[in-house]
Each structure stands twice: as C-alpha cells, then as structure tokens.
Amino acid sequence: MAVSRQRMLVIGNTASTVPKIKELTGDRVEVISCNHVRLPDVSADYVVVDGSEPQLMSDLQVCAMGLLSALPDGIVLLDDDLTVLWHNSTFRELLRTAKLIVGQRLHDVILPADGTDLRRIPIAASCIEAVSFTVRCEDRSSLGLRLARTAINLEDGKQSAMILTVRDVSMQVLEKQKQDSIYRAGLEMGNLTAEEVTAMSHEERVMLLKDQILQFTQEILGYDTFEIRLNDPETHELIPLLEDGMDAEAAVRTLYAFESGNGVTGFVAFSKRSYLCSDTQNDPLYLRGASDARSSLTVPLMIRDTVLGTFNVESPGTLSFNQTDLDFLTLFSRVVASSLNQLQLLAAEKVTVETENSDRLRREISKPSDEILNAATWVLERYIGHDPDVCDRLHLITDRVRKISGHVGSVPGKVDTRLNKTTPQRPPRKALMGKRVLVVDQDSAARDDAHNLLGQMGCEVEAVQNATEGCAMLRNYHYDVVLTDIRLSDANGYECFRRLREINSYVPIIMMTGFGYDASHSIVKARQEGLKAVLYKPFRRAQMLDEVEKAVTTPMPG
C-alpha cells in the first residue's frame, strides 16, 4: 500500500536548494519549487525560504505562504470581466458561503439587496485611481468594497487586473444611520409652523416635546430607562421634566447642580462634564435611580456654555455603556437641548408676527442653529467619510435646519399689544430674499449682527469662528456670498481668501476689517487675485446691504 509523502515547499533560491534537499530526503518527502505552484493556497507540510528577503518575494510566493489569508479584509483578484481569478479565505468568510467562488462573476458572488448593480461599476483605466462604495447584503450586513486596477502578469499574457478589497462595515453603517436618525429627530422636534406655535399653549408645546423625546430615546437610542431634569438658573435645582422606568422615589428626588451630595446628576450639572458609571454598586457618586440599575450614563444638556439640564440613562448590566454610547447620547442631547432652549424662548415670549420679536428670537436661535450645522459638518467630514448616501442625507438635514431657523420672523408685523403700537415693516430688498450667506468672524457680536441685519432682509445666514470651519462649511454647502474678517484665530484674511477660492472659485467674497493697519497686507494681496469688495468696521447698515446685494446680483464669469 502506497504511503502518502509529506510535501515541502521551497521559496527563494530554488535552483540550488531544491536538488540539495531532494538528495537529502530521497523519496520520503515531495519537494516542490514555488515556481511550479499554480494555486496560491497549495497545501504544504513544510515551507523553506532560502536566499530571499521578504520584500523581494513575488506575489505568488507571498500567497503560497498564506499571508494574504491572514488579513482581516477579503482580497479578490478579478479580470476585466470581473471574473474571480483568486481570493483569500477571508473573502469566503465575509460572504458566509462554502460554494466555489473562483471562476464566477462578481455579481453572482456578491448579491446586494439595495439594488446596486455590480456589473455597472465605473472601473478606471489608471492603476492609480480606485472606486469605493458600500453595498447592503440580504442578511442585512454591509460590505465596504474598494476596486482598483493593478499591474500584474497573468498566464494569458494580460498586463493588468483588478484587486478588490472587501470588509464588513455593518457597525459603521449602523452608526451612520443612528447619526442620521438623531438629526432627523431634532428636525421633527423643532418643526412647528408659526401658526402652530401661536395656536398652542405652553403646556401643549411641553407635552408635545416630551412625547417626542420619549419616542426618539426609545426608538433611536434603544434606552427604556432614563430621566431628564431641567436646571433652574436661579436656585440651581434640577427639576424633573421626563422619566421612564425610574423608581417613584428617585423620580421626585430633590437634586441640585452641586459637586457633591446630589448624585451623578448633580455632579454632571455642576461640572458640565459627562459621567459614565460602570458599576453603580461601587460608585460613591451614584444615587439609586432604577431598582435594577447596575450602570449609568449621564450627560449635560448644554447651549453654548450654559447647562439647561441633564440627561441620564441606566441599564441593569455592569459595563453596559462605552464611548460610542457616550458619543451618541451627547449628540442626541444637543438636539434635545436646542429644542428645550427654543421652548424656553417661546415660553418667555410667544413667536408673534411683529418684527421686533422676530429679531429677538432670531438672535437667540441663530447660535444654537450654527452649532448644530457645524456639528453636522464635523460628523460629515470626520466620521461619515465619503459615503454618497449619508452625505446626501446630512445635506438634507442642514437644509431643514436652515428652513426652521429662517422661518422665525419671516412674516409681516402686526399690532404689538405691549407697546400698543404697530411695529413698522422694514423696506424689503427682494434681491436678498432667500440668499445664503456665510460669515467668518471670531467676534461673536459681529456674527450676531450679521444674523440680525441680513436675516431681516430674508437671508439665510450661517456663521463660524475661524477659517477652518468656514472652509468646511463652503466645502459641503452652497452659499451665494461669503463675508470674512481679515484677522482670524487660525489664518489671516488673505490665507482665508485663498483657501475659500480653492474650494469655490466663483463664490463672491467680501472682506471685513476693523483695523486701520493691515500688517499682513491681506486686502492688497486679495485684490490682486480678484477681491471686489471690502467693508471697514464700523460700517453703516446700508453699506453692508449694498455690498451683499451687489455681490449676489453680479453675474458670474462665463
């Protein structure tokens, strides 16, 4: 009976090594050279490397050693018809299949459930460019695919092929969907028309907001045990607003925004910092909220530097919350805080149709609106990346935030019962109605003035503090004109001008300066490169409106 021999694969200086090994082993071991290996995943009992440094190994040698199968990403070699020529074992694991893959077309192997047609992938002719996209599979998982052409010598004489890398991005996609849901929740919580706001009593608006917070906390974040308290700015008492699943005693417990003696909630309100309690039974700050709670997460509800209240969630398991939970609860708390802030503004003075009250509300709402837009842009550029679908959703969200913030004060004035007189209507400038204006100025008063003055004329104004934020906003959103100060914390006026021009060479830019001496010569340099307008602070109201109107009505170069 024939005895199966063990196999030894020789890599490297095979011409001299293979004969020597065969002479030593005789017929007991099958000695083969890597030059005779046709399949990268050929099995071998031993691997001998002689006379080759790792960086000099061929692709085939690396494959034969099984290194590509140890990578966490799936790797696939495709021909021009997207037929699978080879793949590592990780690719089969990602597809959760035991079927034969080599020799099949890519669209027969990966079956997207989202309608993506893998037969129509735009494949670049260059070996430098790559195509990246995400597909959702039938089992609800998501795969991130990156397809690039590479120079390679195939057996049929072809000089190039496609390398496809595949990874499981299900968790990233779920996080993006949750981020999107949080912003949509924020829009819904603030999406009331002027007529609805005027018709509803304060108590009705409070009940509506509480119902929405309860719904979104359970549906989006998945929390069933939580508590929201509001901070009384005069007494610092943390007054219960909404709770679900908390003990009856804990729900009515008197707490204050003090560093000690008031549990985690009081500490968070006092310190303005989030607090993650991993084990409630061994945490000196924790006061019992839910009877079965073993861990908790508490974040402050902040508007700018003011604590409006606290948001606390609890779980029956220890170590139930991590950094991702903290990030999402913080993001959701900003939406809740913005809605609560708007509710408090409406409680102090109803949104009526006279111009004076509209101006006041615009000033109060503009800063939280800018913060939400900046947060959305931060998520877009740093967390979401370049996924087209998520980018489109975030752009839709920012458009809705603009619509909500611009809705206040957009109707004509009427009798002001407090002053017993009619508030005069300001003369409109039709050319400015609906125009989007980006203001880049580190002076908060200047940003507020721009919001108020241009907002009265129907402009949709968004303001940021520095050049980096301004460039991020211009990179992601459309504006009809940009106003920038010449002295910013991270750039001078000319540097900001150049960076904005690199992003959009057509958008009109107006420079503003309150200094008699321009040390960096920003205005002179910018004028040499096409700057048309400069405003010298303090400028008259009509001067700003004239320059902005001229900028948005001047035809762009053909």
C-alpha positions in Angstrom: 0.0 0.0 0.0 1.4 3.4 -1.0 2.2 5.7 1.8 1.4 9.4 1.2 4.5 11.6 1.3 4.8 14.9 3.1 5.2 18.0 1.0 7.9 20.6 1.3 7.5 24.0 -0.5 10.8 25.8 -1.3 10.7 29.6 -1.8 13.7 31.7 -2.7 16.9 30.4 -4.2 15.2 27.3 -5.6 17.6 26.4 -8.4 20.3 25.3 -5.9 18.2 24.5 -2.9 15.7 22.0 -4.3 18.3 19.5 -5.7 20.2 19.5 -2.4 17.0 18.9 -0.4 15.9 16.1 -2.7 19.3 14.5 -2.3 19.0 14.6 1.4 15.3 13.4 1.7 15.2 11.0 -1.2 11.6 9.7 -1.8 10.4 10.3 1.7 9.4 14.0 1.0 7.9 15.6 -2.1 10.0 18.7 -2.7 8.4 21.3 -4.9 9.5 24.8 -6.0 7.3 27.8 -5.8 7.9 28.3 -9.5 5.8 25.2 -10.2 2.9 26.2 -7.9 -0.2 27.2 -9.8 -2.6 27.8 -7.0 -1.7 30.3 -4.2 -3.3 28.2 -1.5 -1.4 25.0 -2.3 -1.0 22.9 0.9 2.4 22.0 2.3 3.7 20.4 5.4 6.9 22.5 5.4 7.9 25.8 3.9 11.6 26.6 3.3 12.8 30.1 2.4 16.3 30.3 1.1 18.2 33.3 -0.2 15.3 35.7 -0.4 14.5 38.7 1.7 10.7 39.2 2.4 10.5 42.4 0.5 11.9 40.7 -2.6 9.4 37.9 -2.6 7.0 37.6 -5.6 3.2 38.0 -5.1 2.9 34.3 -5.7 5.4 33.5 -3.0 3.5 35.6 -0.5 0.3 33.9 -1.4 1.9 30.5 -1.1 2.9 31.3 2.4 -0.7 32.1 3.3 -0.1 35.6 4.4 -3.0 37.1 2.5 -5.4 34.7 4.1 -4.4 36.0 7.5 -5.5 39.6 6.7 -8.8 40.8 8.2 -10.0 42.1 4.8 -11.2 40.0 1.9 -8.9 40.2 -1.1 -10.0 39.2 -4.6 -8.2 39.1 -7.9 -10.5 39.9 -10.9 -10.0 40.0 -14.6 -11.5 42.8 -16.8 -14.8 40.9 -17.0 -15.0 40.9 -13.2 -14.5 37.2 -13.0 -12.9 35.9 -9.8 -9.4 34.6 -10.5 -8.3 34.2 -6.9 -9.4 35.2 -3.4 -8.1 34.7 0.1 -10.0 32.8 2.7 -11.3 35.9 4.5 -13.4 36.7 1.4 -15.2 33.4 1.7 -15.8 34.1 5.4 -17.3 37.5 4.8 -19.7 36.0 2.3 -20.6 33.2 4.7 -20.5 30.6 1.9 -18.8 27.3 1.2 -19.6 27.4 -2.5 -17.0 27.6 -5.2 -16.1 31.2 -5.9 -13.1 31.1 -8.3 -14.3 31.3 -11.9 -17.6 33.1 -11.1 -18.6 36.7 -11.9 -18.5 39.2 -9.1 -22.2 40.0 -9.4 -23.0 36.3 -9.0 -20.9 36.1 -5.8 -22.0 39.3 -4.0 -25.7 39.8 -4.2 -26.6 43.4 -3.0 -30.1 43.8 -1.5 -30.0 47.6 -2.0 -30.2 47.5 -5.8 -26.5 48.1 -6.5 -25.6 46.6 -9.9 -22.1 45.3 -9.7 -22.0 44.9 -13.5 -22.0 48.7 -13.9 -19.1 49.6 -11.7 -17.1 52.5 -13.3 -13.7 50.9 -13.5 -10.9 53.4 -14.0 -8.3 52.7 -16.7 -5.5 54.1 -14.5 -3.7 51.9 -11.9 -3.7 54.9 -9.5 -7.5 55.6 -9.2 -9.8 53.4 -7.2 -13.6 53.1 -6.8 -15.1 52.7 -3.3 -18.7 52.0 -2.4 -20.8 50.2 0.1 -23.5 47.5 -0.5 -26.1 46.0 1.8 -26.5 42.3 1.7 -29.6 40.1 2.1 -28.6 39.2 5.6 -28.7 43.0 6.5 -24.9 43.2 6.8 -23.0 45.8 4.9 -19.8 45.4 2.9 -17.3 48.1 2.0 -15.8 47.5 -1.4 -12.7 49.1 -2.9 -11.8 48.2 -6.5 -8.6 49.3 -8.2 -6.7 48.3 -11.3 -3.2 46.9 -10.7 -0.3 46.0 -13.0 0.2 42.2 -12.9 1.4 39.4 -15.3 -1.3 36.8 -15.8 -0.9 33.5 -17.5 -2.9 34.6 -20.5 -0.5 37.5 -21.2 -2.7 40.3 -19.8 -0.8 43.1 -18.1 -3.4 44.3 -15.6 -6.1 43.0 -13.4 -8.5 44.3 -10.7 -7.8 44.0 -7.0 -11.0 44.1 -4.9 -10.7 44.5 -1.1 -13.8 43.8 1.0 -14.5 44.5 4.7 -17.5 44.2 6.9 -18.7 47.8 7.7 -22.0 46.9 9.2 -21.2 48.6 12.5 -20.1 51.8 10.8 -23.2 51.8 8.7 -25.5 51.4 11.7 -23.7 54.2 13.5 -24.2 56.5 10.5 -27.9 55.6 10.3 -28.2 56.4 14.0 -26.5 59.7 13.5 -28.9 60.5 10.7 -31.9 59.4 12.8 -30.7 61.7 15.6 -30.6 64.7 13.3 -34.0 63.9 11.8 -35.4 63.6 15.3 -34.0 67.1 16.0 -35.7 68.5 13.0 -39.0 66.9 13.9 -38.8 68.2 17.5 -38.4 71.8 16.2 -40.6 71.5 13.1 -43.6 73.8 14.0 -45.0 76.5 11.8 -45.6 80.0 13.2 -49.3 79.3 13.1 -49.0 76.1 15.2 -46.7 77.8 17.7 -49.1 80.7 18.2 -52.1 78.5 18.5 -50.6 76.1 21.0 -50.3 76.9 24.7 -47.0 76.5 26.5 -48.4 73.4 28.3 -49.3 71.8 24.9 -45.9 72.5 23.5 -44.2 70.9 26.6 -46.4 67.8 26.3 -45.6 67.5 22.5 -41.9 67.8 23.2 -41.9 65.3 26.0 -43.8 62.8 23.8 -41.2 63.3 21.0 -38.2 62.9 23.3 -39.7 59.7 24.8 -40.3 58.3 21.4 -36.9 59.1 19.9 -35.0 58.0 23.0 -36.6 54.5 22.8 -36.6 54.1 19.0 -33.2 55.6 18.1 -31.0 55.1 21.1 -32.9 52.0 22.4 -33.0 53.2 26.0 -36.0 52.3 28.2 -34.8 53.7 31.5 -33.9 57.4 31.5 -34.5 60.7 33.2 -34.3 64.3 32.0 -34.1 67.2 34.5 -34.0 71.0 33.9 -31.7 73.3 35.7 -33.3 76.3 37.4 -30.7 79.1 36.7 -31.6 81.0 39.9 -31.8 78.2 42.5 -29.7 75.5 40.6 -32.4 73.0 41.4 -32.6 70.1 38.9 -36.3 69.9 38.3 -37.7 66.6 36.8 -39.1 67.0 33.3 -39.4 63.5 31.9 -38.6 60.0 33.1 -39.3 56.4 32.1 -38.5 53.3 34.1 -37.2 55.1 37.2 -38.2 54.3 40.8 -41.0 56.5 42.0 -38.9 57.8 44.9 -36.0 58.6 42.5 -38.2 60.4 40.0 -39.3 63.0 42.6 -36.0 63.2 44.5 -34.8 66.8 45.1 -31.4 67.4 43.4 -29.3 70.4 42.9 -26.4 71.2 40.5 -23.8 70.8 43.2 -20.5 69.0 43.1 -21.3 66.6 45.9 -24.3 65.3 47.8 -26.6 65.2 44.8 -25.5 62.1 43.0 -24.1 61.8 39.5 -26.8 64.1 38.1 -25.9 67.0 40.4 -22.2 66.4 39.7 -22.7 66.5 35.9 -24.8 69.6 36.0 -22.2 71.3 38.2 -19.1 70.2 36.3 -20.6 70.4 32.8 -18.9 67.0 32.1 -20.4 63.7 31.1 -20.1 60.8 33.6 -20.0 57.1 32.9 -20.8 54.9 35.9 -19.6 51.3 35.1 -20.8 49.8 38.4 -23.5 51.5 40.4 -22.9 49.4 43.5 -19.3 50.6 43.8 -19.5 54.2 42.7 -19.5 56.8 45.5 -21.4 59.4 43.5 -24.3 57.2 42.3 -27.8 57.6 43.9 -30.2 54.8 43.0 -32.5 55.7 40.1 -33.9 52.4 38.8 -34.0 49.5 41.2 -32.2 47.1 38.9 -29.6 49.6 37.5 -26.0 48.4 37.5 -24.5 51.1 35.2 -25.5 54.6 34.1 -24.5 57.3 31.7 -25.3 61.0 32.3 -24.6 63.9 30.0 -25.3 67.7 30.5 -27.8 69.4 28.3 -25.8 72.4 27.0 -26.5 75.5 25.0 -23.1 77.2 24.4 -21.7 77.3 28.0 -25.0 77.2 29.8 -26.3 74.0 31.4 -30.0 73.6 30.7 -30.3 70.3 32.5 -29.2 66.7 32.5 -29.9 63.5 30.5 -29.4 60.2 32.5 -29.8 56.7 31.2 -29.5 53.5 33.2 -29.0 49.8 32.5 -29.3 46.5 34.5 -25.9 45.3 33.4 -22.5 46.4 34.5 -20.2 47.9 31.8 -23.3 48.4 29.6 -22.1 51.7 28.1 -19.0 52.5 26.1 -17.5 55.5 24.3 -19.8 55.0 21.3 -22.9 55.2 23.6 -21.4 58.4 25.1 -20.9 59.9 21.7 -24.4 59.2 20.5 -26.1 60.3 23.8 -24.0 63.6 23.7 -25.1 64.2 20.1 -28.8 63.5 20.9 -28.6 65.7 24.0 -27.5 68.6 21.8 -30.7 68.2 19.8 -32.8 67.9 23.0 -31.0 71.0 24.5 -31.7 73.0 21.3 -35.4 72.1 21.4 -35.6 72.9 25.1 -33.9 76.2 24.6 -36.4 77.1 21.9 -39.2 76.0 24.1 -38.0 78.3 26.9 -37.7 81.2 24.5 -41.3 80.6 23.3 -42.4 80.3 27.0 -40.8 83.7 27.8 -42.4 85.4 24.7 -44.6 83.9 22.0 -43.4 84.0 18.5 -45.7 86.7 17.1 -45.6 88.3 13.7 -44.2 91.7 14.7 -40.6 92.4 13.6 -39.2 93.4 17.0 -40.0 90.0 18.5 -38.8 88.2 15.4 -35.4 89.9 15.7 -35.1 88.9 19.3 -35.9 85.2 18.6 -33.5 85.2 15.6 -30.6 86.3 17.8 -31.3 83.6 20.4 -31.8 80.8 17.9 -29.0 81.7 15.5 -26.2 80.4 17.7 -27.7 77.0 18.5 -28.6 76.6 14.8 -25.0 77.4 13.8 -23.7 74.9 16.4 -26.0 72.2 15.0 -24.9 72.9 11.4 -21.2 72.9 12.5 -21.7 69.6 14.4 -23.4 68.1 11.2 -20.4 69.2 9.1 -18.0 67.8 11.7 -19.7 64.4 11.5 -19.9 64.6 7.7 -16.1 65.2 7.3 -14.7 63.2 10.2 -17.0 60.3 10.8 -19.2 59.7 7.8 -16.4 60.0 5.3 -17.3 59.9 1.6 -20.4 57.7 1.6 -22.6 59.4 -1.0 -25.9 58.3 0.5 -25.1 59.6 4.0 -23.6 62.8 2.6 -26.9 63.5 0.8 -28.9 62.8 4.0 -26.7 65.2 6.0 -27.1 67.9 3.4 -30.9 67.4 3.6 -30.7 67.8 7.3 -28.8 71.0 7.2 -31.3 72.4 4.6 -34.1 71.6 7.0 -32.3 73.3 9.9 -31.9 76.4 7.7 -35.6 76.3 6.9 -36.5 76.0 10.6 -34.2 78.8 11.8 -35.2 81.0 8.9 -38.9 80.6 9.4 -38.9 82.7 12.6 -39.8 86.3 11.8 -40.4 85.8 8.1 -44.0 87.2 8.2 -45.1 90.9 8.3 -45.5 92.8 11.6 -48.8 93.5 13.3 -50.0 95.3 16.5 -47.7 94.9 19.4 -50.0 94.7 22.4 -47.3 95.5 24.9 -46.3 98.7 23.2 -49.8 99.4 21.9 -48.5 100.4 18.5 -47.9 98.9 15.2 -44.3 97.7 14.5 -43.2 99.3 11.2 -42.3 97.0 8.3 -38.8 97.3 7.1 -38.3 98.1 3.4 -37.6 94.7 1.7 -34.7 94.0 -0.6 -36.1 91.4 -3.0 -32.6 90.6 -4.3 -31.6 89.3 -0.9 -34.6 87.1 -0.2 -33.6 83.5 0.3 -29.9 84.2 -0.4 -27.4 82.1 1.7 -24.7 84.0 3.4 -21.6 82.5 5.2 -20.0 84.8 7.8 -16.5 84.0 9.1 -15.6 86.2 12.1 -14.2 85.3 15.5 -16.1 88.2 17.1 -19.5 86.8 18.4 -21.0 90.3 18.3 -20.2 90.6 14.6 -21.8 87.2 13.9 -24.9 88.2 15.8 -25.1 91.5 13.9 -24.8 89.7 10.6 -27.6 87.2 11.6 -29.9 90.1 12.7 -29.2 92.5 9.9 -29.2 90.1 6.9 -31.8 87.9 8.5 -34.2 90.9 8.5 -33.8 91.1 4.7 -34.7 87.4 4.3 -31.2 86.0 4.0 -30.3 82.6 5.4 -27.2 83.3 7.5 -24.7 80.8 8.9 -21.7 82.0 11.0 -18.5 80.3 12.1 -15.5 81.5 14.1 -12.4 80.6 12.0 -11.1 79.8 8.6 -11.1 76.0 9.1 -14.8 76.0 10.0 -15.6 78.3 7.1 -13.8 76.1 4.6 -15.6 73.0 5.9 -19.0 74.8 5.5 -18.2 76.0 2.0 -16.9 72.6 1.0 -20.2 70.9 1.9 -22.9 73.6 1.3 -23.9 76.2 -1.2 -23.6 79.9 -0.4 -24.3 82.9 -2.5 -21.7 85.1 -0.8 -19.1 84.8 1.9 -18.1 87.6 4.4 -14.8 87.1 6.2 -12.9 89.2 8.7 -9.1 89.7 7.9 -8.0 88.6 11.3 -8.9 85.1 12.4 -7.5 82.8 15.1 -6.1 80.3 12.5 -5.4 82.4 9.4 -5.1 86.0 8.2 -7.5 87.4 5.7 -5.5 86.6 2.6 -4.9 82.9 3.7 -8.6 82.5 4.4 -9.4 84.1 1.0 -7.1 81.7 -0.9 -8.4 78.6 0.9 -12.0 79.6 0.1 -11.1 80.3 -3.5 -9.5 76.9 -3.8 -12.8 75.3 -2.7 -15.1 77.5 -4.8 -13.5 79.9 -7.3 -16.8 81.6 -8.2 -18.5 82.4 -4.9 -18.3 86.2 -4.2 -16.1 87.0 -1.1 -16.3 90.3 0.9 -13.6 91.1 3.3 -14.2 92.9 6.6 -11.7 94.8 8.8 -11.9 96.9 11.9 -8.2 97.8 11.9 -6.5 100.8 10.3 -3.3 98.9 9.6 -3.3 95.6 7.6 0.0 94.1 8.7 -0.3 91.0 6.5 -1.4 93.1 3.5 -4.3 90.7 3.1 -6.6 93.2 1.3 -3.9 94.2 -1.2 -3.0 90.6 -2.0 -6.6 89.5 -2.2 -7.4 92.4 -4.5 -4.7 91.3 -6.9 -6.4 88.0 -7.1 -9.9 89.3 -7.7 -11.3 90.6 -4.4 -14.1 93.1 -5.3 -15.4 94.4 -2.0 -14.1 95.5 1.4 -16.1 96.6 4.4 -14.4 98.8 7.0 -15.8 98.4 10.5 -17.8 100.0 11.9 -19.8 100.3 8.6 -23.3 101.6 8.2 -26.2 99.2 7.8 -26.8 100.3 4.2 -23.2 99.7 3.3 -23.3 96.0 4.2 -26.7 95.5 2.5 -25.4 97.3 -0.7 -22.3 95.2 -0.9 -24.1 91.9 -0.3 -26.8 92.8 -2.8 -24.2 93.8 -5.4 -22.3 90.5 -4.8 -25.4 88.3 -5.2 -26.7 90.1 -8.3 -23.4 90.4 -10.3 -23.3 87.7 -12.9 -20.6 85.1 -12.5 -17.9 85.0 -15.2 -18.8 82.7 -18.1 
